Amino acid sequence: MTVPKVDLIDGAAMPQLGFGVFQVGDDEAERAVATALEHGYRSIDTASAYRNEEGVGRALRASGLPRDELFVTTKLWNSEQGHDNALRACEASLSRLGLDRIDLYLIHWPMPGRGLYLETWRALEKLKSDGRVRSIGVSNFTVDTLRHLLEETDVVPVVNQIELHPYFQQDGLRAFHRDHGIHTEAWAPLGQGHGLLDDPALARIAEAHGRTPAQVVLRWHLDIGNIVIPKSVTPSRIAENIDVFGFQLTPDDLRTIGEMDKGIRVGPDPAVFESD
Ligand code: NAD
């Protein structure tokens, strides 16, 4: 299975579908990433907060795949914000991953109340110019925090990784991204499995295509231009979630899913979320 790539605004290319490892322990992440790589995933999304960068790194090395075929994202945690903290955090992630370069480094949450994301971003700009990371981006930024970042700093984030699924479609933020050349990357693309995948409308579309609701949801993300990073530790689901390139949704299917937005988040509201 070869996953198409999207061209990022800084000239790099990123697989449109990757593999997430949130809430997966270090050894389990190693096994899950190994399985994902066998099934053709080449982009892995971890974070220092997930405490599994070492397991991810072990799986990457054991795969024997050339480094330039792999795309590794990790994220700087809230307690690592601030200029010098961010520089140290990146070195620590590189060392846990066993890499000499991260493909995409993200600020995990903006925490606007702390007022540190601009100086943190300037540290990421330095990491990029020093070659420690290839591309830099953000996660959980709102229109307000993104606009502020664009006004005050030099490098445009290549992605904003945000909660996005059919029950929480984020049309306003997606339009803002489009206007600024930022790619939308969807976390919880399957709504973390709760409820969404039992939706009767999705079941009907899935049945019509001989596919599963998860595959229909992932196909919808790809069709509307999102980058997706579904997570599973179950080998059959890992295989199922990348097998989404052999069918097409109809305009009616896309309209039906487009009308499913309930404005329901599964995660915290980034305008107010703060945590160490
Ligand atoms: P997800 O939407 O990928 O859902 C994962 C869950 O859905 C699994 O645990 C499983 O219960 C279920 N599932 C997966 N495949 C399935 C299938 N084929 N059929 C039925 N059920 C299935 O949620 P997520 O893990 O929260 O998000 C994906 C990735 O996004 C994470 O692993 C992580 O890398 C990233 N993420 C980032 C942030 C952030 O703040 N930036 C927050 C959460 C997650």
Residues whose N, C-alpha, C, O or C-beta is under 5 A from the ligand:
A	BS01	NAD	G20 V21 F22 D45 H108 S139 Q161 W187 A188 P189 L190 G191 Q192 G193 A214 I229 P230 K231 S232 R237 E240
